[in-house]
Amino acid sequence: MTPEVVLNIIDQARRQEAHSGEFLRLMKEKAATLPASITIEGYQPATCLFQFAIEYIEMAPRLIECVDACAREADTAELFAPFIEAATRYFTQPSALIARYEGLDGLLIRAYLCHRLMEEMYENNYSTRTSQLVDIEVTQANLLAHQLIGEPFANELDEAIAVTVLQIAGTPDYYELDLDPFVAQVRHAAWDWMRNYWENLLIRNHIRFSLGAGF
């Protein structure tokens, strides 16, 4: 899978959405039921959520590509390959759990799985966990996507991620692996644009998280 392939899939879904308007209607419903911790400051909340979802989806293949490139440069491709392959399959060979979801709704689910898998990948190794590679904005974006997908289904997706991570990296040996070469590679300029993208994703779409507000 290349980013271009997935971006083409996204373009097709957007064209379908232009005719149906189904996803925008869904975002209108979601905008009215968000928890108090999430505030949309734009004058068209549904449009803000819609654009957030598009950017969140588009980021998934680019994230896969960036992790793959950094792993290869750091000579750790073999260690990261299972994560990259699993993330790719969400788009190319989705499980029965998600295959029935189509359009932008289905792509949001696939992107959520991809982003959450990568987030858990970082958390399951000491080197990456302590590197602060993943900013709070990434966690917040995933939390918002969780809300847009809706419970209890989003919880089922989280459980599926937990099983996948346990299969790939559920041993103390993986946690203790020295992945500092990967961390060093990620800190190069190639990752800077991604960090900037994440840091401004919510701001660009007029979405704010309130610290201390409960879900």
C-alpha positions as CSV (number, residue, x, y, z in Angstrom):
1,M,0.0,0.0,0.0
2,T,1.2,3.5,-0.8
3,P,-0.3,6.7,0.5
4,E,-1.4,7.5,-3.0
5,V,-3.6,4.4,-3.1
6,V,-5.3,5.2,0.2
7,L,-5.7,8.9,-0.8
8,N,-7.4,7.7,-4.0
9,I,-9.8,5.6,-1.9
10,I,-10.4,8.7,0.3
11,D,-11.1,10.8,-2.8
12,Q,-13.6,8.2,-4.0
13,A,-15.3,8.3,-0.6
14,R,-15.5,12.1,-0.7
15,R,-17.1,12.0,-4.1
16,Q,-19.7,9.6,-2.8
17,E,-20.2,11.8,0.2
18,A,-20.8,14.8,-2.1
19,H,-23.8,13.0,-3.5
20,S,-25.2,11.4,-0.3
21,G,-24.2,13.8,2.5
22,E,-24.5,10.9,4.9
23,F,-21.2,11.4,6.8
24,L,-21.9,15.2,7.3
25,R,-25.3,14.3,8.7
26,L,-23.6,11.9,11.1
27,M,-21.2,14.6,12.1
28,K,-24.2,16.9,12.9
29,E,-25.5,14.2,15.2
30,K,-22.1,13.7,16.9
31,A,-21.6,17.5,17.3
32,A,-24.7,17.6,19.5
33,T,-23.6,14.7,21.8
34,L,-19.9,15.4,22.4
35,P,-18.7,15.2,26.0
36,A,-18.1,18.4,28.0
37,S,-14.3,18.0,27.6
38,I,-14.5,18.7,23.9
39,T,-15.5,22.1,22.6
40,I,-16.0,23.1,19.0
41,E,-15.4,26.8,18.6
42,G,-16.2,27.1,14.9
43,Y,-19.6,28.4,13.8
44,Q,-20.3,25.2,11.9
45,P,-19.5,22.4,14.4
46,A,-20.4,19.6,11.9
47,T,-18.1,21.0,9.3
48,C,-15.3,21.2,11.8
49,L,-15.7,17.6,12.7
50,F,-16.0,16.6,9.0
51,Q,-12.8,18.3,8.1
52,F,-11.0,16.9,11.2
53,A,-12.1,13.4,10.2
54,I,-10.8,13.9,6.6
55,E,-7.4,15.0,7.8
56,Y,-7.3,12.3,10.4
57,I,-8.0,9.7,7.7
58,E,-5.4,11.1,5.3
59,M,-2.8,11.0,8.0
60,A,-3.0,7.2,8.4
61,P,-1.1,6.1,5.3
62,R,1.4,8.9,5.7
63,L,2.1,7.8,9.3
64,I,2.6,4.2,8.1
65,E,5.0,5.4,5.4
66,C,6.9,7.6,7.9
67,V,7.3,4.8,10.5
68,D,8.4,2.4,7.8
69,A,11.0,4.9,6.4
70,C,12.4,5.7,9.8
71,A,12.6,2.0,10.8
72,R,14.6,1.2,7.6
73,E,17.0,4.1,8.1
74,A,17.6,3.0,11.7
75,D,18.1,-0.6,10.5
76,T,15.1,-1.8,12.7
77,A,12.7,-2.6,9.8
78,E,12.3,-6.2,10.9
79,L,11.1,-5.1,14.4
80,F,8.5,-2.7,13.1
81,A,7.3,-4.8,10.1
82,P,4.5,-6.6,12.1
83,F,3.0,-3.2,13.1
84,I,3.3,-1.8,9.6
85,E,1.8,-4.9,8.1
86,A,-1.1,-4.9,10.6
87,A,-1.8,-1.2,10.0
88,T,-1.8,-1.6,6.3
89,R,-4.2,-4.6,6.4
90,Y,-6.8,-2.3,8.0
91,F,-7.1,-0.7,4.6
92,T,-6.3,-3.5,2.2
93,Q,-7.7,-6.5,4.0
94,P,-10.1,-5.4,6.7
95,S,-11.5,-7.9,9.0
96,A,-15.2,-8.9,9.0
97,L,-15.6,-6.6,11.9
98,I,-15.0,-3.5,9.8
99,A,-15.4,-4.6,6.2
100,R,-19.1,-3.8,6.2
101,Y,-18.5,-0.2,7.0
102,E,-17.9,1.8,3.8
103,G,-17.4,5.4,2.7
104,L,-15.9,8.0,5.0
105,D,-17.5,6.3,8.0
106,G,-15.6,3.1,7.2
107,L,-12.3,5.0,6.5
108,L,-12.5,6.8,9.9
109,I,-12.7,3.3,11.5
110,R,-9.7,2.1,9.6
111,A,-7.7,5.2,10.3
112,Y,-8.6,5.0,14.0
113,L,-7.3,1.4,14.2
114,C,-4.1,2.5,12.4
115,H,-3.4,5.5,14.7
116,R,-4.3,3.6,17.9
117,L,-2.0,0.7,16.9
118,M,0.9,3.0,16.3
119,E,0.1,4.8,19.6
120,E,0.2,1.4,21.5
121,M,3.4,0.5,19.6
122,Y,5.1,3.4,21.2
123,E,3.8,2.6,24.6
124,N,5.0,-1.0,24.6
125,N,8.7,-0.2,24.4
126,Y,10.8,1.7,26.9
127,S,12.9,3.6,24.3
128,T,9.9,4.9,22.4
129,R,7.7,5.4,25.5
130,T,10.2,7.7,27.2
131,S,11.1,9.5,24.0
132,Q,8.0,11.8,23.9
133,L,7.6,11.0,20.2
134,V,3.8,11.0,20.7
135,D,2.4,14.3,21.8
136,I,-0.8,14.9,23.8
137,E,-2.4,16.1,20.6
138,V,-2.2,12.6,19.1
139,T,-4.0,11.2,22.1
140,Q,-6.6,13.9,21.9
141,A,-7.2,13.3,18.2
142,N,-7.6,9.6,18.9
143,L,-10.1,10.3,21.8
144,L,-12.1,12.5,19.4
145,A,-12.1,9.8,16.7
146,H,-13.3,7.4,19.4
147,Q,-16.2,9.7,20.1
148,L,-17.1,10.1,16.5
149,I,-17.1,6.3,15.9
150,G,-19.2,5.9,19.0
151,E,-19.5,3.4,21.8
152,P,-19.7,0.5,22.3
153,F,-18.2,-0.2,18.8
154,A,-15.1,2.0,19.5
155,N,-14.5,0.0,22.6
156,E,-14.6,-3.2,20.6
157,L,-12.0,-1.7,18.2
158,D,-9.8,-0.8,21.2
159,E,-10.0,-4.4,22.4
160,A,-9.0,-5.7,19.0
161,I,-6.0,-3.4,19.1
162,A,-5.0,-4.7,22.5
163,V,-5.1,-8.3,21.2
164,T,-3.0,-7.3,18.1
165,V,-0.4,-5.6,20.3
166,L,-0.3,-8.5,22.7
167,Q,0.4,-10.8,19.8
168,I,3.2,-8.6,18.4
169,A,4.8,-7.1,21.4
170,G,3.3,-8.6,24.5
171,T,6.6,-9.7,26.1
172,P,9.1,-8.1,28.5
173,D,11.8,-8.7,25.8
174,Y,10.1,-6.3,23.4
175,Y,9.6,-3.7,26.1
176,E,13.3,-3.8,26.9
177,L,14.5,-3.7,23.2
178,D,16.9,-0.8,22.5
179,L,15.1,1.2,19.9
180,D,17.1,4.4,20.5
181,P,18.3,4.3,16.8
182,F,14.7,4.5,15.7
183,V,14.0,7.3,18.1
184,A,17.1,9.2,16.8
185,Q,15.9,8.7,13.2
186,V,12.4,9.9,14.0
187,R,13.9,13.1,15.5
188,H,15.2,14.1,12.1
189,A,13.4,16.6,9.9
190,A,11.4,13.9,8.2
191,W,9.2,13.6,11.3
192,D,9.0,17.4,12.0
193,W,6.2,18.0,9.5
194,M,4.2,15.1,11.1
195,R,4.6,16.5,14.6
196,N,3.5,20.0,13.3
197,Y,0.5,18.4,11.6
198,W,-0.6,16.7,14.7
199,E,0.0,19.6,17.0
200,N,-2.2,21.8,14.8
201,L,-4.9,19.3,13.7
202,L,-7.4,20.2,16.4
203,I,-6.5,23.9,16.3
204,R,-7.0,24.1,12.5
205,N,-10.5,22.7,12.9
206,H,-11.5,24.9,15.9
207,I,-11.6,22.0,18.4
208,R,-10.4,22.3,21.9
209,F,-10.0,19.8,24.8
210,S,-10.7,21.1,28.3
211,L,-8.3,19.6,30.9
212,G,-10.1,18.1,33.8
213,A,-13.4,17.8,32.1
214,G,-14.8,14.3,32.2
215,F,-16.0,12.1,29.4
